């Protein structure tokens, strides 16, 4: 994922809207990122010839962060000192603000092709369905709580019944274990999402 050097929060969207060259466009500010050689290829497609020397005129190292390699780009004139663009010296990519593509074509005397590109923001990824594993765990904990409740209820019934009216005798261990199952299963059922 490549983020826009201007917007920071926007992710660049891959599009082939200009001359079937895969470009990265910001859906927020509509700026365009050209990887090394893509701007020259686009201008060559639209006109046939591109003047040599696509180096920046009077570059200054206070440009934007490169969306590819994150190093600081140089800001300088492209073709003309008045057309300021950001170019990464490390990877050779060029960032054009929305109106700069039209200015590049105008200064080079090129005609034809699109002047700008606009793209839609990508749809957010759908939320993942709840995992079946969590559902199984929740049901298991609920079952443990019910068994614990049954154990505690039975032991209390035996304890409070008159002597001789119930076969069996009270077990403090079974009552304690049932209580732990009831509490642990109940809390676990509530906590598991």
N, C-alpha and C positions, 0 to 999 in steps of 0.2 A: 504494500500500500504506500503510495506516494502522496504526501500532503502538500498543499499549495504553499509556496513560500510567502505569499502575501496574506492569505486568510488564516493560516495555521490550523484551523479546525476543519477545513474542507479537504476531502480526498479527491485527487485528480482522477478524472474519468477518461478511460481510453476510448478514442473515437477515430474513425477514418473519414470524417466529414470533409477534409481538405485533401483532394487529390489522392485518395486511397493510401495515404501515409498515416500509420498509426501514431496519433498525437495524444498528448495528455492535456486535458482541458479542465479548468476549475469551474464547477457549477455555480460557485458564489460570485467571483469577480470576472469570470470568463477569460482569464489569462491563459496563455498557451505555453506548454513546455515542449521544446524541440530537443530531442537527443542529438548527439553529434551527427552532423550531416543531414538531418531531416529538413531544416530550414532551406538549405541549399537545394536539396532534392525537390522540395515543394515549389520553390521559385523557378527551378529548371523545368518542372512539369508545366507550369503555367505560362512560361515564356519561351523555353527552349534553351536559353543561354543565361548564365548568371555571371556577373563580373567577378573576377578572382579577388581574393583578399577580403575575407569576411572577418577580419580581425577588428577588435574594438579600437576606436580612436580615443586617445586620452583616458585610458581605463583608470578607475579609482577603486581600491579594494573595499569599499563600504557598501557593497550590494547586498542583496538578499541571500539567505541560506539556500544552497542548492537542494532541490527536492530529491535528487538521486543520491549524491554522496555526502550531503550535509555540510560541505565546506563552504566558506564565504565566497560568493560570486563577485566578480568585478563589474562595476557599472561604468559604461562608456558609450561613445557614439558608434553606431553601426551604419556604415556607408556614409553617414553625415554626422558631424559632431552634435547636431540638434536632436537626432533620434537616439535617445538614451535607452539602452537595453541592459539586461543582466546576463553575463556569460560566465560559465564555470570554467576556470582554467584547468581544473583537475580532470573533469569528464568531457568537456567540450560542449555541453548543452547550453541552450539559450532560452531565457524566459522573456516572453513578450506580453506586455499588458494588452488589454483588449483592442485598443486602437493602433497599436504599434505595427501590426501586420499590414494594415492598409497603408501606413506611412512608409514601411519598407518597400512595398510594391510601387508606391508613387515615386519615391526617391530613385528607384532603379528604373523607372519608366516602364514597369511591367503592367500588363492589362490582363483581365480575365481572372477567373477563379473567385472564390469567396473572399470577402473582406474580414469576416469574423466568424467565430464558431460559438454556439451556445449548446450546452448539454443539460440534461436533466440530472438531478441528484439521484444516485442509486437508491433503490428501495431498501429500507432496513431489513436485515435478516429476520425471518420469523422466529419467534421465541421457541425454544426447544420444549417439546412436550415433557411432562414430568416423567422421571425415570420409573420403570416398572419395579426396579429394585427397591426404591423408597416406598412404593405402595405395598409391596410384599412385607417389608420390614414393619410398616405401620400396622398392617393386619395381624402380624405375628405378635407384636407388642400388645395390641388390643385383646387378642386371644389370651395372652399370659395374664393380663389384668382380670379378665373374666374368670379364668381358672383360679386365680388368687382369691377373688371375691367368693367363689364357691367354696374354696377350702376354709377361708375364715368363717364364712356363714355356717358351715357344717360343724366346725370346732366350737363355735359359740353356742350352737344348738345343743351339742352334746354337753357342754359345760353347764349350761343353765337348765337342762332337763333334770327332773327328779331322778334320783338314783334308782336304777333298776328298770326305768321306763324305756331306755334306749340301749340297744346292744352296742357294745364298744365303749371306749373310754376316751376322755379328753387327752389330746397330745399337744403340749405347749410348743414342741418343735414344729409340728405340722401347722399350727396356728401362726407361728412366727414366719415360716416359709411362705405360707399363703399371703400373709400381710406384705412381705417383701415383693412377691409377685404382683400383688394388686397395686402397690405404690409405684414400683419400677415400671411395670407395663403401662400404667396410667400416665406417668410423667413422660415416658418414651413416646407414647402415642401422640401426646400434645406437642412435643418438641420436634418430631420428625416431620419434615415438610414434603 
